[in-house]
Amino acid sequence: MMDVENLGRKLVEKIESLSPMVENVARSLYEHPELGLEEVFACRKLVDILERQGFWVERGIAGMKTAFRAAKGRERPVVAFMAEYDALPEIGHGCGHNLIASVALAAGIACSEVISPEEAQVTWVVLGTPAEETIGGKIVMAEAGVFDDIDVAFIAHPGQRNSVGGASWASWPVEITFHGQASHAGANPQGGVNALDALVQAYIGIRNLRNSLDDSVRIPGVITHGGDAPNVVPDKTTARFSIRAKSSKYLEEVLIPRIRTFAEGIARATGTTLEFSHYEPLFRETLKYPQLQDIVERNWRRLGVEISRDDAGPGGGVTDVGAVTWRTPAIQIGFRIGDVRGHTREFAQATVSETGIQGALVAAKVLALSALDVVAERGIIEEMKRQLSAVQNR
Ligand SMILES: [Zn+2]
């Protein structure tokens, strides 16, 4: 039997002692922000630290050179802490992924030192997941099977409040292109097929689909190419729509087919031809695991932090963590680093503030204590996996 109380105390102490590392990682990534799939500095920095701590590291997994898997141990269950480290153009670490990396390292290192992989029969993994903001690196990793041998995965995202993690939406952006026939709009309009007229009708019609859809859909769009010159009948026009809904099933089975059928109808009516594609992958909604939420909530309280279980969160957010939750039990918690909102320069500054670093340390403690609980009560993993396969087969 594991002495959970005692191991928990040691985890908390160990993470306290990692405070300089947490700050150093947060600050150096803050000072060297890198865009998705270009996180060479960040990846090397994290891998160096993990190798010094005795982790065995595989780089370039899932075909992405800045993705990695660092592991200690050979037994099941395999428990992963996910790091992110990509920044945003212009505003650097305005989404705080530098702190996500700090938390994952602190939790992974503390667990691997306090809870021996051999004695506890567990494998501790720190997973380097690049390009969250762009291609959704975890979607690529999920498709490449990276999560198939991971039994539970944790991640902590900075924000305005401490939480057990909220819902995120499903998203599958669409690009539609109409091909017509160019002609002189003044001298020979009858010789053309106007691709812009088709696109404008499609734009209005797709927006109007909302009148007969669930309230919880978002279908904003823009025309990205509307023609070249007013005196030429446009022969090619393109629009992009950011399509979001609460459930990926609804997206796949109802919303996307409705939009597609509608656009095809416009093409037939206008004599144009339609190209229909997705310019980003399907981001699935985050599945909730109540068992993980209960454990996390208990550990926030244990650390003296009151949280609200009202985890509905603001609607419309999307994350590639959703893809992970469809492969293996996983949870993304939120931790507070101040009042500023994400995707701003002020938020980037908050990640290296005293409150930011303290927030990251508490989040690392919550994740490490929760991992300990999952490892100590093994039945939970089986229970969550049964829940997952029921959803997968729905
Ligand atoms: Zn983010």
Boltz pocket constraint, residues with backbone or C-beta under 6 A from the ligand:
constraints:
  - pocket:
      binder: B
      contacts: [[A, 95], [A, 96], [A, 97], [A, 132], [A, 157]]
      max_distance: 6.0
